[in-house]
Amino acid sequence: VDDITSQVVDIIEKNYIHFPKHDQWFTSGGKQRFADRVRYHVARNIPLEFILPAFPVKSCNPDKTLGKSPDKAEELAIHSMKIVADLIKAVYAPGVHYNVVSDGHVFSDLVGSDDAAVDSYGEMFWEMAHNLYPGLVNFFRLDEFLLDNHSEDSIAKLISNTDVDHPVATELTTHAENARRALMCLFGCDESTVTKEIKEDPETRNLYRGFSRFMLEDLYEHKSCKNLPSKSAKKKLCSQVAFLMILRNRAYSAMVEWLFPLQLRISIHPHPNRGPKYGINIIHSSLVAAQRSSEEKNFHIPTPWHNTVVELADGKFMLLHSKVIRGSSMH
């Protein structure tokens, strides 16, 4: 068991883990905690279960992506899952399952995307994954966890005293809104706690500032931001959005941890890898040219839904904003 566990962890370390500037995989017991989760599965001879909150919706910013549907970028991410899965299966026969727990409706109203666009993107992503590698990826939505198997009356009663703020103008659906309200009702934390942590905790403060910068970039062409009279007003809006994103992210993380307490929790954010979340490079290094992105300082690893893919002469790919591609000689 220990030998197989060690081999599996080494494969994931070399092929999937993202090592940020202040990494703690080696220094704070992160690798050992990850190995303990792997060992739990290996000792029972069951497939490893990756839990990945991701694939929400394409960015609403036309300077980042080419459209609203999953494209070559998402396809590369799915191929990357398969690459890692095959490497693991070579040393551990039960292999691995990927559980994509879409956070689309958790944040869609904050990032300028309509709820219907989230639904459409999710359906197309699931179809793409299933057609490429049947059985490799399971796909879950927020409402499946919180609304399914409950009557409308019981949901209405649950969320009757819980509202969520919408500082950005988007088209909402009742189903998605009810799921958001249920999430915050069941797993939400106190706002004053987050306010205090932003003031006193450097990690939370950096996360808040990173989200603020990222949203200023992401929402720049959205009417709710574009129509504001000044740069300071735009920054104020994006700071408000960043605060709400932290609140919802904490609620969502708490829900995922409650639902999946023993699985391997991976993330598209550059966590320090001390656990319980571990950052990954969502596209395998064999498929992309080496690149370091400015997105990381905003607590993001480059993702398919915030970028556009460019194929290079050597057959490898790069993730870039569509604006960069349009302004260069690449196309």
Secondary structure, DSSP 4 states (H G I P E B T S, - for coil): -HHHHHHHHHHHHHHTB---TT--TTTSSHHHHHHHHHHHHHHTT--EEEEE-------S-TTT-S-SS--HHHHHHHHHHHHHHHHHHTT-TT-EEEEEE--HHHHTTTTT--HHHHHHHHHHHHHHHHHHSTTTEEEE-HHHHHTTTS-HHHHHHHHTT------S-----HHHHHHHHHHHHHH---HHHHHHHHHH-HHHHHHHHHHHHHHHHHTTTSHHHHTSSSHHHHHHHHHHHHHHHHHHHHHHHHHHHHH-SSSEEEESS---SSSSEEEB-SS-TTTB-----GGGGGT----GGG-EEEE-TTS-EEEE-HHHHHTSS--
